């Protein structure tokens, strides 16, 4: 069985923004742990100094993408508006 889901650009932006927010949160936590001398499960390199460099590079990139797709709070409000209008339409149309 195959199902096709169509997303508009606002929905795609919302998905990307939410993923960027999560990645920023997780990588920031790992970077802070590394800087505090704690061990973290390496993602890019087993050398903690190089790992910190790679994490910072990725954080910068994720923040740039987040700026490009938009503020996640605004996108969440748009999603809520879309859901409310869809639910209203479902209720009105039975």
N, C-alpha and C positions, 0 to 999 in steps of 0.2 A: 504494500500500500504506500502510495506517495502522496504527500501533502505539500502544498505550496503556500508559503506565507509571504505576504508582501508588506514591506515596511516603507514608510515614507522617510524622507531625510531627517525630520525631527526625531523620529524613533531611532534611527541609526545613530544620530548624534547623542541621544540619551544613553544608548547602550555603550558607546565608546567612552562617553564622559564618566559614566559610573565605573567602568573598568579602569580608567585612568586614575580615578580617585582611590580605588582599592589598591592599585599598584603603588601609587605614591605613598599611601599609608603603610603598606608592608615594607617597601624599600626604605622608607624613612626610619621605621623601627629598626630594621637591620643595620642601617648606617649608624644610628645612634648607639646600638649595641657594640658594633665594631669599634667605634670611637671611645667607648667606655672600657675597651679591653676584653669584652665578652666574646665568646665563640658563637658564631652563627653558621648555619648550614650554608656552605658556599653555593652561589648561583653561577658565578662567572669564573672565579679563580680561587684556588686553595690558599694563595697568599693573601692574608687579611688586608695588607696595604693596597694591593691591586684590586681586590674585591671592593674596597671602599671607593676607589677611583671609578670602577665600572658602574657601581651603584649610583654614584653621583651623576655620571654621564646619562644613565637611563632616567634618573629622576628629572634631570633638565629636559630631556626629550618628552617624557610623559607630561610635564607641566606645559610644554609648548603645545602638545596635542590637545590638552585640556583647554587651553586658551583658544585654540582654533575651533573646536567643536562647540564651545560655549560654556557658560557657568552651569554646573550641574543642578543647582537649585532652581534656576530659571527653567531648565529643561524638565525637571521634575514637575514644576507647576504646569508646564505645557502638557505633559503626559497626563496629569490629573485632570486637566480641562478636557483632553481628548476622551479619557475614560468616562468622565461624567457625561459628556455629550453623547457618547455611544450608549451608555446605560440608559440615559433619558430616552434616546431613540428606540431602544429595545422595549422599554416600558410602554412608550406611546404606541408602538407598532405591534405590541402583543408578543 
